[in-house]
């Protein structure tokens, strides 16, 4: 239900130098060497290193070395990861999509010492291996195939199954649809520090009812596409953690208290240099979080930390903001006696040191602002580096403070660069790749020395080149206060050759739910990919607003106010802000359109149905028409259990108000949407039929939630979107 999936706000990745990293603008993160002086890069089927500060280049694996013996073409490598000593590298190829991301494929090992390349898992089905990784000693490689875990000796190539009971619904070492979608859980196993065992998740989805999608186009007879999908109110998949020893393939299950079907196990990691696991458990309502230490060899557990919230406890996985794998999702401090923890317990998202030995916790960051993301921990010098923006919720800047809680927050990003900054720190914290953009500056990057935040070379300096990068701003940021005294951030693009004496149509872009924000000071933030042309040149005012409940860094109260009120508080905020905007002299109140995708599609429907006096035209894509059709993890987190407060689900669902449709509505949905099911479209259509409400409907056969598969899809969708908008909300000033 998320058009921009943010993986539950914040994720942590520190190990496995380059396995599946992405930064905020979608580019691969820097893959640093162990010593922190160089970084790896794949270029033209070769693996290179660039050594700082001068970016001196060296080829470490040539095209010839990446070419298997029985072929003439080198491997097309998607991702790579190293053994701990960086003498071997795993190469991920022939990848296939699993739900949202390509996490299945083939793996090859290149050995720098022997100059050899070999494929692993050759006896298993092609492109079936997932999350391959070296043991800490580098001698064994573990991976998942067809929901079972295997260990392969690197020297001999012998493959040993560690689990054998995996099925479509009994899942070892990875996760079901709901865990992957809502907790970003994909890689489901962890090597022990001594390389003798593996801890893994097992998901039992056998009691989860199947939702059937229908494929009517790939053959003359329809095909059913089954999906284990737990709808809101339905019992979750059972989940437990086991530790399997490599020598005998025997599993010891961890005795984590609580019903395995009424709690979630969302994070798990070996405490370094021990045989103990640290496990985080959320209850089904996700308003109580507990940390347990488990003795891996015995299975016994003890509770060491607990946190609760009147709404929900956010799963802050500190580190990279979007990642496939979230290995090392705990940050261990003080010789592994404590962890770095994020909490909103004082009303703001702050960092704490939480002891694993029962000692008092330490508040590290202080003040009325939110920590947006963790970037680096320098334990040796006693500093933590993080992103925050105390004065502007649409931007991000780098700060540092002392880990002992006795420091002040020190701004490191250049004050002259107003906008959004991000950083990828080297392994030792000496260097970082600094990325910057704002609404009129394209994404630009430089490598810096962290000590002084200076570019390593003049040629790459953002400050030096900023004049070349800056464009004439077309997007304006503003705040607006509603009659309810709610101040909201927004951006606006005015028509080219804007004349304040004329009235122009306005198009609102909405998302509005807790999974994402739309008002961020980044480049192309106001781009409408569905519009075929330039909205400003065609004479539209284009606006987006972030309401209460969106995950902006404005404090707990802002974010959690939407609890049990999705479809109510966000819709009221959007409408009341639009009402103020319609008072502007240059806005034509008779030409007002709104559109959104996924949660934004739901908001579009609600706004059209509940405020027809404001919104005259709507374009809704992949919307949840009835909240009772969506998955339990997302919907129950923000709305509670329908068995306890059904009225909130009804009140927030667009279908409840479909009979009020007055304006022009274009409704679009993919019939193969595994996320927001196509049944939402048919439920809504039935309601329109019941009340004789006329609208335009476009189903896209077998397209999934993004509606992008298939030849000609994007062109068709953008043409449809643009023609409908121009017809029912004509552009231009009058």
PyMOL commands that set and color helices and strands:
alter all, ss='L'
color gray80, all
select helices_A, chain A and resi 177-183+458-460+462-469+535-538+556-560+569-581+599-610+627-629+632-639+642-652+654-660+679-690+713-728
alter helices_A, ss='H'
color red, helices_A
select strands_A, chain A and resi 21-22+31-32+38-43+46-51+56-61+77-82+88-98+101-111+116-120+129-134+140-145+148-153+159-161+170-172+189-191+197-204+210-215+223-228+238-245+251-253+263-270+276-283+288-295+301-308+322-323+331-333+338-343+350-355+362-363+371-378+383-388+397-402+410-411+420-425+431-438+441-449+454-455+475-481+487-493+504-509+540-546+587-597+617-621+664-670+696-700
alter strands_A, ss='S'
color yellow, strands_A
deselect
rebuild
show_as cartoon
